[in-house]
């Protein structure tokens, strides 16, 4: 398959491209151009008039995986107009162009579309109630792509992994502080399905091959608090877990409102794939192996041109 991936300087886009290239032809698209990548990358600002259609015409992909977004929750609160442009309008434009060109599309969404007040796991059929600008614009993005083309695959995710900046995931936050012996807080009242980005990439590729469509919760089947996630990471890496102080997100001082329960059911995806999804501790082991093998340094070695 020829797979066009947007946002390939970001955590998911870069890691997905690195894995997908092993069995597919990958073309990356980003406003930032990186040197030395083991796949083709073109520098494009998709917000510019005509660039969406032009990029699809030039690259001629079978699939488009749209990873690019304004994902910083506080930045979305500060500039809701930009958040809307990137997280809602652009996905809708891409879906329309893909439908016209016969290109299958994956829209990366988020577990944050839920308000977290429900007891138990959220399914894809549960009604979404976003609390923040980020969550609202991502939910509107889901609706925009499905309105433009019902065959779009929408993957709601929550992932961790290594990024070029070293500051894009919760796991990197814990690693930075734990490795330096610096105390930090871990929210005991925010539940989520932490998913290793490598496992997420594998799932997305399987979903492409099976040509799934519609909304799927694409996460690890295990739910835990962010504090428990940090403790599990500390134990695997051999660092002092007592440095992680359990605290409440309601006392965090963050501007964007966070949901308390983002536990997602993965029954629909497991059924669609015909197999169980990778467990949290399997992903954590892969993450630890990457750390040992110098993967963080590898992806940081691709300089911006």
Residue pairs with C-beta under 8 A, 6 or more apart in sequence:
1 24
1 25
1 62
1 63
1 208
1 209
2 24
2 25
2 27
2 59
2 60
2 61
2 62
2 63
3 20
3 24
3 25
3 26
3 27
3 61
3 62
3 63
3 64
3 65
3 208
4 27
4 29
4 55
4 56
4 59
4 61
4 63
4 64
4 65
4 103
5 13
5 16
5 17
5 20
5 26
5 27
5 28
5 29
5 64
5 65
5 67
6 13
6 28
6 29
6 30
6 46
6 64
6 65
6 66
6 67
6 68
6 94
7 13
7 29
7 30
7 66
7 67
7 68
7 69
8 14
8 17
8 28
8 29
8 30
8 34
8 37
8 39
8 41
8 67
9 30
9 31
9 32
9 34
9 164
9 304
10 30
10 67
10 68
10 71
10 163
10 168
11 159
11 161
11 162
11 163
11 168
11 169
11 197
12 67
12 108
12 157
12 159
12 161
12 197
12 200
12 201
13 28
13 30
13 65
13 67
13 68
14 28
14 163
14 164
14 299
15 161
15 162
15 197
15 198
15 201
15 299
16 65
16 67
16 197
16 200
16 201
16 204
17 26
17 28
17 37
17 39
18 38
18 39
18 299
19 198
19 201
19 202
19 205
20 26
20 201
20 205
21 38
21 39
23 205
24 205
26 39
26 40
27 39
27 40
27 41
27 42
27 59
27 61
28 37
28 39
28 40
28 41
28 42
29 41
29 42
29 44
29 46
29 55
29 59
29 68
30 41
30 43
30 44
30 68
31 43
31 44
31 45
32 43
32 304
33 41
33 43
33 304
33 305
34 41
34 164
34 302
34 303
34 304
34 305
35 302
35 303
35 304
35 305
36 301
36 302
36 303
37 302
42 55
42 58
42 59
44 51
44 55
45 51
46 52
46 55
46 68
46 90
46 94
47 85
47 86
47 90
52 90
52 93
52 94
52 97
53 97
56 64
56 97
56 98
56 101
56 103
57 101
61 103
62 103
62 104
63 103
63 104
63 105
63 106
63 208
64 94
64 98
64 103
64 104
64 105
64 106
65 105
65 106
65 108
65 204
65 208
66 90
66 91
66 94
66 105
66 106
66 107
66 108
67 108
68 86
68 90
69 86
69 87
69 108
69 138
69 141
70 76
70 79
70 82
70 83
70 86
70 87
70 134
70 137
71 134
72 134
73 112
73 132
73 133
73 134
73 254
73 255
73 256
73 258
74 254
74 255
74 256
75 82
75 83
76 82
76 83
76 87
76 132
76 133
76 134
76 137
76 256
77 132
77 133
77 134
77 255
77 256
78 255
80 133
80 137
83 133
83 134
83 137
84 137
84 140
86 137
87 134
87 137
87 138
87 140
87 141
88 137
88 138
88 140
88 141
88 144
89 144
91 107
91 141
91 144
91 145
92 141
92 144
92 145
92 147
92 148
94 105
94 145
95 105
95 107
95 144
95 145
95 146
95 148
95 149
95 152
96 148
96 149
97 103
98 104
98 105
98 149
98 152
99 148
99 149
99 151
104 151
104 152
104 153
104 208
104 211
105 145
105 149
105 151
105 152
105 153
106 152
106 153
106 154
106 155
106 204
106 207
106 208
107 141
107 142
107 145
107 152
107 153
107 154
107 155
108 155
108 157
109 138
109 139
109 141
109 142
109 154
109 155
109 156
109 157
109 215
110 134
110 135
110 138
110 156
110 157
110 158
111 122
111 156
111 157
111 158
111 192
111 193
111 217
111 219
111 262
111 264
112 130
112 131
112 132
112 134
112 135
112 138
112 258
112 259
112 262
113 128
113 129
113 130
113 135
113 138
113 139
113 142
113 156
114 122
114 126
114 128
114 129
114 130
114 259
114 261
114 262
115 129
115 130
115 131
115 259
116 131
116 191
116 258
116 259
116 260
116 261
116 262
117 129
117 259
117 260
117 261
118 126
118 261
119 261
120 263
121 223
121 263
121 264
121 265
122 217
122 262
122 263
122 264
122 265
123 217
123 264
123 265
123 267
123 268
124 156
124 214
124 215
124 216
124 217
124 265
124 268
128 139
130 136
130 138
130 139
131 256
131 257
131 258
131 259
132 256
132 257
132 258
133 256
134 256
135 259
142 154
142 215
145 152
145 154
146 152
146 154
146 214
146 215
150 213
150 214
151 213
152 213
153 207
153 208
153 212
153 213
153 214
153 216
154 214
154 215
154 216
155 204
155 207
155 216
155 218
156 215
156 216
156 217
156 218
156 219
156 264
157 195
157 200
157 218
157 219
158 192
158 193
158 194
158 195
158 219
158 262
158 264
159 169
159 194
159 195
159 196
159 197
159 200
159 219
160 169
160 170
160 171
160 172
160 194
160 195
160 196
160 197
160 287
161 169
161 171
161 196
161 197
161 198
161 287
161 290
162 169
162 172
162 197
162 287
162 290
162 291
162 295
162 296
162 299
163 169
163 172
163 299
164 299
164 300
164 302
166 172
166 176
166 296
166 300
167 173
167 176
169 197
170 194
170 226
170 229
170 230
171 194
171 229
171 233
171 287
173 184
174 184
174 186
174 229
174 230
174 233
174 234
174 244
175 233
175 237
175 291
176 182
177 183
177 184
177 243
178 184
178 230
178 233
178 234
178 237
178 239
178 240
178 243
178 244
179 237
179 239
181 240
181 243
182 243
183 243
183 244
183 245
184 230
184 243
184 244
184 245
185 244
185 245
185 246
185 247
185 252
186 225
186 226
186 227
186 228
186 229
186 230
186 231
186 244
186 245
186 246
186 247
187 225
187 226
187 227
187 247
187 248
187 249
187 252
187 258
188 225
188 226
188 227
188 228
188 246
188 247
188 248
189 225
189 248
189 249
189 250
189 260
190 225
190 226
190 249
190 258
190 259
190 260
190 262
191 223
191 224
191 225
191 260
191 261
191 262
191 263
192 223
192 224
192 226
192 229
192 262
192 263
193 217
193 219
193 220
193 221
193 222
193 223
193 262
193 263
193 264
193 266
193 280
194 219
194 220
194 222
194 224
194 229
194 280
194 283
195 218
195 219
195 220
195 280
195 283
196 220
196 278
196 282
196 283
196 284
196 286
196 287
198 283
198 286
198 287
198 290
199 220
199 277
199 278
199 282
199 283
199 286
200 218
200 219
202 278
203 218
203 269
203 273
203 277
203 278
204 218
206 273
207 216
207 218
207 269
207 272
207 273
210 272
210 273
212 272
216 268
216 269
216 272
217 264
217 265
217 266
217 268
217 269
218 266
218 269
219 264
219 266
219 277
220 266
220 277
220 278
220 279
220 280
220 283
221 266
221 270
221 276
221 277
221 279
221 280
222 279
222 280
222 281
223 263
223 264
224 232
224 280
227 244
227 246
227 247
230 241
230 244
231 241
231 244
232 280
232 281
232 284
233 284
234 240
234 241
234 243
234 244
235 241
236 284
236 285
236 288
237 288
237 291
249 258
249 260
252 258
266 277
269 277
270 276
270 277
290 296
